[in-house]
Amino acid sequence: MAYDPKNLSALAYANGFTLWHYRTNDVAADVDTVGYFNKAASFMRIGDFIITNANASGPIENGFLIVRTNTGTSVDVTNLNALGLSNTD
């Protein structure tokens, strides 16, 4: 699949930083690929955080992506920094 702008929401912004939320059925390995967020290049900034719910229809992959580079046309984010991996009950 591909980036869907309807699934990206700005949660908070201040001082040149935006906290985003993105939910998709795409797996995290696809979402954190260079170019996945290219259509959002005009409003994403280096250092922005994206709270991500990837693989939403399967075993969900939750975590943070951080915008690493943005040339104005090409966006690269970090690999997913996973959250909530353990569940001991």
N, C-alpha and C positions, 0 to 999 in steps of 0.2 A: 504494500500500500504506500501511500505518500502522506506528507504533511497535510493536515486539514485545518485551515485557519479558524473554523468554527469551534475547534476543540482547545484553542489557546485563549486564556483569560489573564488579564493583568489583575493581580491581587492587591498590590501595593506599590507605590513608587515615591521616591524622595531622593534628593541630592544626586541625581543622575543614575539612580539604581532602580530597577524594576524587579519585583518578585512575580513570576508567572506561574500558572498552572496549566498543564497539558495532559490530556487523557486521550489514549489511542488504543486500538487493537493491535497496532504494530509492536513487534518485540523491541526491547531496549537496544539490542545490537543494531537494529535498523535506525531507530530514532537518534542514536548518538553518532551516526555516520555523517561525515563532512557533507554539507549541502542539503541535509534533510530540512533545515529551517530557512533555506535561502529565500523563500517567499516572505519571510518575516524580517529580512535583513534591514528594511527601512526603519524599524522601530526597536529592534533588539540591540543592546549595547554590550560591549565586552564587560564581563563581571556580573551580568544579570544572572539570577538563579531561576531555574525552571523546576518546580515541583512536578514530578512526572508519575503518572499511572500508565505504564506501558503494558502491553499484552492484556488489556482489560477484559478480554473474553476468555482468557486461559488462566494459568497460574500467574496472577498479577505481579508485575515487577515495579515496585515503588522506589522512589529515590529522587535525588537532585541531579540536574544537569547544570553546568555553568558555562555561559557563553565565553569561549576561549579566544576566538578571533571573529571579526566581522569586517570584511573589506568594503561593505556597502552592497555587495551582490552575493558574496559567499560567506556563510556562517558555519563555524565549527564549534561544537560543544564537547565538553569532557565526556568520558564514559560515565554511565550511570553510577552515582554514589548511592548504593542501595541502603534502604531503611527497612526495618521490620522483618529481617530475615529469620529470626528465631521465634519459635513458639513452642514452649515446653509443656503445655498442658494438653 
